[in-house]
Amino acid sequence: MTLHQEVASGPDSIGATPPVVELQSVTKTFGTVRAVRGVTLRIDPGQVYGLLGPNGAGKTTLMRILVGLVRSDAGTVQILGRPPGDPRTLRRIGALIESPAFVPHLSGRVNLQVLARARGLPDAEVVRVLRAVDLDGAADRRVTGYSLGMRQRLGVAGALLGDPSLLILDEPTNGLDPEGTASMRSLIRDLAGSATVLLSSHLLGEIQHVCDRVVVLDKGAVVAEDSVSALLSRSGSRTVIVRAQPMDLAEKVLKSNDAWSKAVRAGDAGDPHVRLELDGDGVPGLVRALVEAGVEIHEVRRERRSLEDVFFALTGDHSAGSGT
Ligand SMILES: Nc1ncnc2c1ncn2[C@@H]1O[C@H](COP(=O)(O)OP(=O)(O)OP(=O)(O)O)[C@@H](O)[C@H]1O
């Protein structure tokens, strides 16, 4: 049975594929701290969905709500068509929330066997998940000798036991070196073929490279929810870069029109170009004027903003850019 079929045969199936996760106006307060404020989002089958936000944004709390570890105060939560904590759905969710806990003097294999047997799963399932995270070669070494990256992979292996339909990974690359981060990224993309993945991170590069869709949280509230590509283009820069010959003539044409007079020469002798601020519908007029003046255009392109720029603009947070 495929993931789509499995989800579609759930209790709420009315034809269209139901979401794997659906939150409506979910709120959670701890004492005086409003950790989650009216969050509404939907995750469809097969998506790699990112929860992005600075420290304290409410990412872990949302994940804990989804697996039934924390109860929301208000709003509705449906996960695989049922309320969180339902034993029938818990079996179909693999979660790695905060650091994975393993018995350090036991091997990776034995640690996983303990988890598997507690759930009535055969040892063959342990072999499968060790292979999936590429730890089969180190499976019989004690966990105490594992690198942080290997421990994280073992944590993902634990979450994969039982072949879950939904995988929830809280900051899976936290603390990993660039090599560990790259291998975790490619592991997540591989897993995406067989499960829906919900991934949290405060690292923008993580989300940009791994996720299809993202919700940006700040102080518990949703500040943006979109596909990664739409989020990048929606927040596209106004800066346009023009490469043309002869450069002096191009500059003269631009300076002659008030709308373009703030154009500035940039780059070095090997790559001279002009930068100017321009709204989307201004590009054809600019190109026409340059061509009519006899300028040969080599390139006109809008400068791409990274998700990092978008994130800063949305949250005003300037502490979350490292590790991209
Ligand atoms: N059990 C709890 N008791 C009291 N406050 C809590 C509890 N859990 C979370 N909080 C508070 O709720 C807010 C959101 O925390 P949460 O851990 O969900 O954020 P986060 O986005 O996962 O942050 P980080 O990236 O630092 O892990 C924070 O202010 C946190 O201190």
PDBQT file of the ligand as one rigid body, heavy atoms in Angstrom, charges set to zero:
ROOT
HETATM    1  N1  LIG A 401       7.535  22.836  29.352  1.00  0.00    +0.000 N 
HETATM    2  C1  LIG A 401       7.665  24.158  29.259  1.00  0.00    +0.000 A 
HETATM    3  N2  LIG A 401       7.464  24.966  30.321  1.00  0.00    +0.000 NA
HETATM    4  C2  LIG A 401       7.591  26.292  30.235  1.00  0.00    +0.000 A 
HETATM    5  N3  LIG A 401       7.924  26.948  29.102  1.00  0.00    +0.000 NA
HETATM    6  C3  LIG A 401       8.162  26.221  28.009  1.00  0.00    +0.000 A 
HETATM    7  C4  LIG A 401       8.047  24.793  28.028  1.00  0.00    +0.000 A 
HETATM    8  N4  LIG A 401       8.329  24.331  26.788  1.00  0.00    +0.000 NA
HETATM    9  C5  LIG A 401       8.615  25.416  26.028  1.00  0.00    +0.000 A 
HETATM   10  N5  LIG A 401       8.512  26.550  26.754  1.00  0.00    +0.000 N 
HETATM   11  C6  LIG A 401       8.710  27.928  26.272  1.00  0.00    +0.000 C 
HETATM   12  O1  LIG A 401       7.949  28.079  25.093  1.00  0.00    +0.000 OA
HETATM   13  C7  LIG A 401       8.656  28.860  24.129  1.00  0.00    +0.000 C 
HETATM   14  C8  LIG A 401       8.818  28.058  22.859  1.00  0.00    +0.000 C 
HETATM   15  O2  LIG A 401       9.753  27.010  23.112  1.00  0.00    +0.000 OA
HETATM   16  P1  LIG A 401      10.128  25.886  22.034  1.00  0.00    +0.000 P 
HETATM   17  O3  LIG A 401      11.101  24.967  22.687  1.00  0.00    +0.000 OA
HETATM   18  O4  LIG A 401       8.899  25.316  21.471  1.00  0.00    +0.000 OA
HETATM   19  O5  LIG A 401      10.847  26.759  20.928  1.00  0.00    +0.000 OA
HETATM   20  P2  LIG A 401      11.793  26.295  19.745  1.00  0.00    +0.000 P 
HETATM   21  O6  LIG A 401      11.395  27.086  18.554  1.00  0.00    +0.000 OA
HETATM   22  O7  LIG A 401      11.795  24.822  19.627  1.00  0.00    +0.000 OA
HETATM   23  O8  LIG A 401      13.207  26.811  20.266  1.00  0.00    +0.000 OA
HETATM   24  P3  LIG A 401      14.686  26.150  20.096  1.00  0.00    +0.000 P 
HETATM   25  O9  LIG A 401      15.086  26.390  18.662  1.00  0.00    +0.000 OA
HETATM   26  O10 LIG A 401      15.491  26.954  21.057  1.00  0.00    +0.000 OA
HETATM   27  O11 LIG A 401      14.575  24.705  20.457  1.00  0.00    +0.000 OA
HETATM   28  C9  LIG A 401       9.962  29.254  24.786  1.00  0.00    +0.000 C 
HETATM   29  O12 LIG A 401       9.809  30.528  25.344  1.00  0.00    +0.000 OA
HETATM   30  C10 LIG A 401      10.143  28.198  25.866  1.00  0.00    +0.000 C 
HETATM   31  O13 LIG A 401      10.898  28.702  26.930  1.00  0.00    +0.000 OA
ENDROOT
TORSDOF 0
